[in-house]
Amino acid sequence: MTAGTGRTQHLSRHEARQRLEHERSSRLAQLRAIEESAPHADKNLQEAQTAAIERVLEEIKVAEQRLADGAYGTCSSCRTEIPVERLEILPYVQFCVGCQQRVG
């Protein structure tokens, strides 16, 4: 809630898009770093890191679709509004904290 106003804060579409683009760029840079370290890296660790980054990139793509559809910032499970603080930290998140704990 915004202090004293009684209104819930929201990320603007522009802010959400910027945060998602930043997250994508960061993850792509991580993938490049993993590829560049390939000759010297543990292959199992490299595969696990790559898979984790690719999962986040997919979550970012889904978040961008939710943004386009007007569903961004709404929990995909219970349909409540996701707090702006959570979206600022994880702009690609699709669940509120309670539902995230239930889905794992």
Backbone as numpy.savetxt, mean C-alpha at the origin, in Angstrom:
# Nx Ny Nz CAx CAy CAz Cx Cy Cz
-10.10 11.85 13.18 -10.93 13.02 13.18 -10.05 14.26 13.18
-10.47 15.24 12.50 -9.77 16.51 12.51 -10.06 17.19 13.84
-9.04 17.69 14.51 -9.20 18.28 15.82 -10.24 19.39 15.79
-11.28 19.24 16.58 -12.25 20.28 16.78 -13.30 20.43 15.68
-13.18 19.76 14.57 -14.14 19.97 13.49 -15.22 18.92 13.43
-14.96 17.73 14.01 -15.94 16.67 13.95 -15.99 15.98 12.59
-15.07 16.31 11.69 -15.03 15.69 10.37 -13.85 14.73 10.29
-14.02 13.67 9.52 -12.95 12.71 9.29 -12.01 13.25 8.22
-10.71 13.06 8.42 -9.74 13.49 7.43 -9.69 12.49 6.29
-9.38 12.99 5.10 -9.25 12.15 3.92 -7.97 12.52 3.18
-7.41 11.57 2.48 -6.36 11.89 1.52 -7.06 12.30 0.25
-6.60 13.35 -0.38 -7.18 13.71 -1.68 -6.75 12.66 -2.70
-7.46 12.62 -3.81 -7.09 11.67 -4.88 -5.65 11.92 -5.32
-5.29 13.20 -5.40 -3.94 13.56 -5.82 -2.91 13.06 -4.81
-3.17 13.28 -3.51 -2.24 12.80 -2.47 -2.14 11.28 -2.49
-3.26 10.61 -2.63 -3.26 9.14 -2.66 -2.47 8.65 -3.86
-2.71 9.25 -5.03 -1.99 8.86 -6.24 -0.48 9.07 -6.07
-0.09 10.21 -5.49 1.33 10.49 -5.27 1.96 9.47 -4.33
1.26 9.14 -3.26 1.78 8.16 -2.31 1.93 6.78 -2.97
0.95 6.40 -3.76 1.02 5.11 -4.45 2.16 5.10 -5.47
2.34 6.19 -6.20 3.45 6.28 -7.15 4.80 6.20 -6.44
4.89 6.86 -5.29 6.14 6.80 -4.51 6.42 5.37 -4.05
5.38 4.70 -3.56 5.55 3.30 -3.12 6.00 2.42 -4.28
5.38 2.59 -5.46 5.77 1.79 -6.62 7.23 2.05 -6.98
7.62 3.32 -7.04 9.00 3.67 -7.40 9.99 3.07 -6.41
9.65 3.12 -5.13 10.53 2.55 -4.10 10.69 1.05 -4.27
9.57 0.37 -4.54 9.63 -1.09 -4.71 10.38 -1.47 -5.98
10.20 -0.71 -7.06 10.94 -1.00 -8.29 12.44 -0.78 -8.08
12.81 0.23 -7.30 14.23 0.46 -6.98 14.77 -0.71 -6.16
13.97 -1.24 -5.26 14.39 -2.40 -4.48 14.62 -3.60 -5.39
13.73 -3.81 -6.35 13.90 -4.93 -7.29 15.19 -4.77 -8.09
15.48 -3.54 -8.55 16.72 -3.30 -9.29 17.94 -3.59 -8.42
17.89 -3.20 -7.16 19.01 -3.45 -6.25 19.21 -4.95 -6.05
18.13 -5.70 -5.96 18.22 -7.15 -5.80 18.85 -7.76 -7.05
18.41 -7.31 -8.22 18.98 -7.82 -9.47 20.46 -7.51 -9.59
20.85 -6.31 -9.17 22.25 -5.90 -9.26 23.14 -6.69 -8.30
22.57 -7.16 -7.20 23.36 -7.92 -6.23 23.33 -9.42 -6.52
22.68 -9.81 -7.60 22.46 -11.22 -7.92 23.71 -12.09 -7.84
24.84 -11.68 -8.40 26.00 -12.57 -8.36 26.53 -12.86 -6.95
26.20 -11.99 -6.01 26.77 -12.12 -4.67 25.74 -12.49 -3.60
24.49 -12.64 -4.00 23.42 -12.81 -3.02 23.02 -14.27 -2.84
22.43 -14.54 -1.70 21.83 -15.84 -1.40 20.57 -15.96 -2.26
20.51 -16.97 -3.09 19.40 -17.12 -4.05 18.04 -17.27 -3.36
17.98 -18.02 -2.26 16.71 -18.21 -1.55 16.23 -16.89 -0.96
17.14 -16.14 -0.38 16.79 -14.83 0.18 16.34 -13.89 -0.93
17.05 -13.92 -2.03 16.72 -13.07 -3.17 15.32 -13.38 -3.70
15.00 -14.66 -3.82 13.68 -15.07 -4.31 12.58 -14.64 -3.34
12.83 -14.78 -2.04 11.83 -14.38 -1.03 11.62 -12.87 -1.06
12.69 -12.12 -1.16 12.57 -10.66 -1.22 11.83 -10.22 -2.48
12.18 -10.82 -3.60 11.52 -10.49 -4.87 10.03 -10.81 -4.80
9.67 -11.95 -4.25 8.26 -12.33 -4.14 7.50 -11.35 -3.24
8.11 -10.93 -2.14 7.45 -9.98 -1.22 7.23 -8.64 -1.92
8.23 -8.18 -2.64 8.11 -6.90 -3.34 7.06 -6.99 -4.44
7.02 -8.09 -5.15 6.02 -8.27 -6.21 4.60 -8.30 -5.63
4.43 -8.86 -4.42 3.12 -8.85 -3.77 2.69 -7.41 -3.47
3.63 -6.61 -2.97 3.31 -5.21 -2.67 2.98 -4.46 -3.96
3.73 -4.71 -5.02 3.43 -4.05 -6.30 2.02 -4.41 -6.77
1.59 -5.64 -6.56 0.23 -6.03 -6.92 -0.79 -5.31 -6.03
-0.49 -5.18 -4.74 -1.38 -4.45 -3.84 -1.49 -2.98 -4.26
-0.40 -2.41 -4.73 -0.42 -1.02 -5.21 -1.32 -0.91 -6.43
-1.22 -1.88 -7.34 -2.06 -1.87 -8.54 -3.54 -1.96 -8.15
-3.87 -2.80 -7.19 -5.25 -2.95 -6.72 -5.71 -1.64 -6.07
-4.84 -0.99 -5.30 -5.19 0.28 -4.66 -5.46 1.36 -5.71
-4.67 1.36 -6.77 -4.90 2.33 -7.85 -6.25 2.10 -8.51
-6.64 0.84 -8.65 -7.95 0.54 -9.22 -9.06 0.99 -8.27
-8.87 0.78 -6.96 -9.86 1.25 -5.99 -9.97 2.77 -6.03
-8.83 3.45 -6.23 -8.83 4.90 -6.34 -9.65 5.32 -7.57
-9.44 4.65 -8.68 -10.19 4.96 -9.91 -11.68 4.67 -9.76
-12.00 3.63 -8.99 -13.40 3.22 -8.80 -14.12 4.01 -7.71
-13.36 4.81 -6.96 -13.96 5.57 -5.87 -14.06 4.80 -4.56
-13.44 3.64 -4.48 -13.51 2.82 -3.27 -12.26 2.96 -2.40
-11.30 3.77 -2.82 -10.06 3.93 -2.07 -10.36 4.53 -0.70
-9.72 3.98 0.32 -9.89 4.48 1.68 -11.03 3.84 2.43
-11.72 2.89 1.79 -12.80 2.16 2.42 -12.36 0.71 2.58
-12.56 0.16 3.77 -12.17 -1.23 4.04 -12.90 -2.17 3.07
-12.15 -3.04 2.43 -12.73 -3.99 1.47 -13.57 -5.06 2.13
-13.48 -5.18 3.46 -14.25 -6.19 4.16 -15.50 -5.61 4.83
-15.30 -4.67 5.75 -16.43 -4.16 6.53 -17.00 -2.84 5.99
-16.35 -2.28 4.98 -16.79 -1.05 4.31 -16.72 0.21 5.17
-16.00 0.16 6.31 -15.79 1.37 7.08 -14.63 2.15 6.49
-14.54 3.41 6.86 -13.47 4.25 6.36 -12.15 3.87 7.05
-11.11 3.72 6.27 -9.78 3.44 6.81 -9.20 4.77 7.29
-8.69 4.83 8.52 -8.14 6.09 9.03 -7.02 6.62 8.13
-7.03 7.93 7.93 -6.05 8.57 7.05 -4.63 8.29 7.52
-4.42 8.18 8.83 -3.08 7.89 9.34 -2.57 6.54 8.83
-3.47 5.57 8.74 -3.09 4.24 8.22 -2.76 4.33 6.73
-3.55 5.10 6.00 -3.31 5.26 4.57 -2.02 6.04 4.29
-1.67 6.96 5.18 -0.42 7.70 5.01 0.78 6.77 5.16
0.68 5.79 6.03 1.78 4.85 6.26 1.79 3.76 5.21
0.62 3.20 4.91 0.47 2.12 3.93 -0.59 2.52 2.92
-0.24 3.33 1.94 -1.26 3.85 1.03 -1.96 2.78 0.20
-1.42 1.59 0.14 -2.02 0.52 -0.64 -2.87 -0.44 0.19
-3.01 -0.16 1.48 -3.76 -1.05 2.36 -5.24 -1.06 1.95
-5.87 -2.23 2.04 -7.27 -2.32 1.66 -8.19 -2.69 2.82
-7.63 -2.91 4.00 -8.43 -3.29 5.16 -8.17 -2.37 6.34
-9.18 -2.14 7.16 -8.98 -1.46 8.44 -8.17 -2.41 9.33
-7.69 -1.91 10.46 -6.83 -2.72 11.33 -7.57 -3.98 11.80
-8.82 -3.84 12.23 -9.57 -5.00 12.73 -9.73 -6.09 11.68
-10.11 -5.69 10.49 -10.28 -6.69 9.41 -8.94 -7.25 8.97
-7.90 -6.45 8.97 -6.56 -6.92 8.59 -6.13 -8.03 9.55
-6.41 -7.87 10.84 -6.06 -8.89 11.82 -6.83 -10.18 11.58
-8.08 -10.06 11.13 -8.89 -11.25 10.86 -8.45 -11.99 9.59
-8.06 -11.23 8.55 -7.68 -11.88 7.30 -6.22 -12.31 7.28
-5.46 -11.82 8.24 -4.08 -12.23 8.36 -3.15 -11.34 7.69
